[in-house]
């Protein structure tokens, strides 16, 4: 469990972290620097889920030794599938990280939504749905590992 009370914003109590893979944790199917370490650190306080279309077919191999559950989505309406996945966990206890247009609904519904802008960019609707935008996945994971950073960014 990760708890943080943000003055003028809200109290956040998280149990789950849901992430997209390509464009979020990885570029061209290859895990970004710092991602594995960040996931291992956060797995001590959050249950981690990676929900992806797996565009490059590399997610299972890349995450095989990491403490997370991987779900590969069928083609079509992946934005709705990701939203329903987050709803099944509980939006109010879930943080989400993504970059693609199909991530926007889960970021908006989550207690905390983080968009990342890696080499493939980020969809504008997803950025607008996020609470915070980061330049690297390592930075996004560090925000969760260091909750006072969330306070510094989100307080009123």
FIKE-302527 format. One line per 8 residues: number of its first residue (from 0); for each residue x, y, z of C-alpha. Coordinates in steps of 0.2 Angstrom, whole numbers, padded with zeros to 4 digits. Layout:
<nodes>
NUM = X Y Z | ...
</nodes>
This chain:
<nodes>
0 = 0000 0000 0000 | 0006 0017 -0004 | -0002 0032 0005 | 0001 0051 0002 | -0010 0065 0007 | -0008 0080 -0004 | -0013 0097 0003 | -0026 0105 -0007
8 = -0028 0090 -0019 | -0033 0073 -0011 | -0027 0059 0000 | -0021 0044 -0011 | -0021 0026 -0005 | -0014 0015 -0019 | -0014 -0004 -0020 | -0011 -0007 -0038
16 = 0000 0000 -0052 | -0006 -0003 -0070 | 0006 0001 -0084 | 0006 0000 -0103 | 0021 -0008 -0111 | 0026 -0001 -0128 | 0029 0018 -0127 | 0028 0018 -0108
24 = 0040 0005 -0101 | 0048 0001 -0117 | 0053 0008 -0134 | 0052 -0004 -0149 | 0048 -0018 -0137 | 0065 -0015 -0127 | 0063 -0011 -0109 | 0069 0007 -0105
32 = 0084 0010 -0093 | 0078 0011 -0075 | 0061 0003 -0078 | 0066 -0014 -0071 | 0074 -0007 -0055 | 0059 0005 -0053 | 0046 -0010 -0054 | 0056 -0020 -0042
40 = 0056 -0006 -0029 | 0038 -0002 -0031 | 0033 -0021 -0030 | 0037 -0020 -0012 | 0022 -0008 -0009 | 0010 -0010 -0025 | 0004 -0025 -0035 | 0010 -0022 -0053
48 = 0000 -0025 -0069 | 0006 -0023 -0086 | -0009 -0022 -0099 | -0003 -0021 -0117 | -0007 -0024 -0135 | 0011 -0031 -0136 | 0014 -0023 -0153 | 0032 -0030 -0154
56 = 0028 -0047 -0146 | 0042 -0045 -0133 | 0033 -0041 -0117 | 0033 -0058 -0109 | 0052 -0061 -0112 | 0056 -0043 -0106 | 0046 -0044 -0090 | 0049 -0063 -0086
64 = 0060 -0060 -0071 | 0050 -0045 -0064 | 0037 -0045 -0051 | 0022 -0040 -0062 | 0007 -0048 -0070 | 0006 -0047 -0089 | -0010 -0046 -0098 | -0010 -0045 -0117
72 = -0026 -0038 -0125 | -0035 -0043 -0140 | -0036 -0031 -0155 | -0050 -0019 -0155 | -0057 -0007 -0141 | -0041 -0008 -0131 | -0045 0009 -0123 | -0061 0001 -0116
80 = -0052 -0015 -0111 | -0039 -0006 -0101 | -0052 0005 -0092 | -0062 -0011 -0088 | -0046 -0019 -0081 | -0043 -0004 -0070 | -0061 -0004 -0064 | -0060 -0022 -0059
88 = -0045 -0018 -0048 | -0054 -0002 -0041 | -0050 0015 -0049 | -0049 0023 -0032 | -0034 0012 -0027 | -0025 0011 -0043 | -0012 0022 -0052 | -0010 0021 -0071
96 = 0005 0025 -0082 | 0003 0026 -0101 | 0006 0036 -0117 | -0005 0030 -0130 | -0022 0035 -0135 | -0029 0019 -0129 | -0022 0023 -0111 | -0032 0039 -0109
104 = -0048 0032 -0101 | -0038 0022 -0088 | -0027 0037 -0084 | -0043 0048 -0082 | -0052 0035 -0071 | -0037 0030 -0060 | -0034 0039 -0043 | -0017 0044 -0051
112 = -0014 0045 -0069 | 0004 0047 -0076 | 0008 0050 -0094 | 0026 0047 -0101 | 0033 0054 -0117 | 0046 0042 -0123 | 0053 0041 -0141 | 0036 0037 -0149
120 = 0028 0052 -0140 | 0012 0053 -0131 | -0006 0056 -0138 | -0013 0073 -0133 | -0029 0066 -0126 | -0019 0055 -0114 | -0008 0069 -0109 | -0024 0079 -0105
128 = -0031 0065 -0095 | -0015 0063 -0084 | -0012 0071 -0067 | 0006 0072 -0071 | 0017 0070 -0087 | 0035 0063 -0086 | 0049 0063 -0099 | 0055 0045 -0093
136 = 0047 0030 -0086 | 0061 0030 -0072 | 0055 0047 -0067 | 0037 0042 -0066 | 0041 0026 -0056 | 0052 0037 -0045 | 0037 0049 -0041 | 0028 0034 -0034
144 = 0043 0028 -0024 | 0045 0045 -0017 | 0028 0051 -0013 | 0034 0069 -0007 | 0038 0072 -0025 | 0019 0069 -0029 | 0015 0082 -0016 | 0027 0094 -0023
152 = 0019 0092 -0040 | 0001 0091 -0036 | -0002 0102 -0021 | -0013 0117 -0022
</nodes>
